[in-house]
Amino acid sequence: MIIIYNNIIPFKGFRCINLFGVLFVRKGMGVYKHTMVHESIHTAQMKEMLYVFFYLWYAVEWLVNLCRYGKSHVAYFYVSFECEAYRHQYDDDYLSQRRRYAWIHYLTPKP
């Protein structure tokens, strides 16, 4: 995964963002091993959704969750892509055994 350190992307208050498989990290911030696994899971999700559909699905799911839960940070944690990535970010072997479209299992998380 390509990592680019800069002061523009992501916005202040955020550590990093994965855009099309490239990890943008705020200058001066470290990248932990579990963060790399988390973002690598997102990259796998993006590839199987042909990138554009990943972002479209993510936005729609986040909006539905925002209506459901009423808070943006709660909506974020209930996006199925995030549920899968957070659930497995400490498992270094997860990507080698991950099934395609595994995020579908996390579509209806229980609050």
Phi, psi and omega in degrees: 000133177282134178241128178239119177268131179199175181256004185254308181247126359279174179297159177306143181096348178243146182275312183204165175213140180260113178243111178055036177087004176251127182267116176262126185236137175299135179302136180091353179263145177271160176242115182276161181301316181294332176292320179296319178296314179305310182289329176293325174297315177299320179297319177297319178298316180299315181299314182287343177258011179057039175060296185299316181292332174301310182292323177295312180298317180302312182296315180296315181296321179296318179296318177299315179295324177298317177295323182288315188254341173082356180229135186296320181289329176289318178302319179300313184290342178262004172292131186303324178298319179290321179301314179296313183295316179292323181297328188243010185292343178260004179258100184297337182263000187303314184297330180287339180244000182293136175272150178301143179060032179298335180298338181299329178300337185259014184296325181237073179291152177270129179291000000 
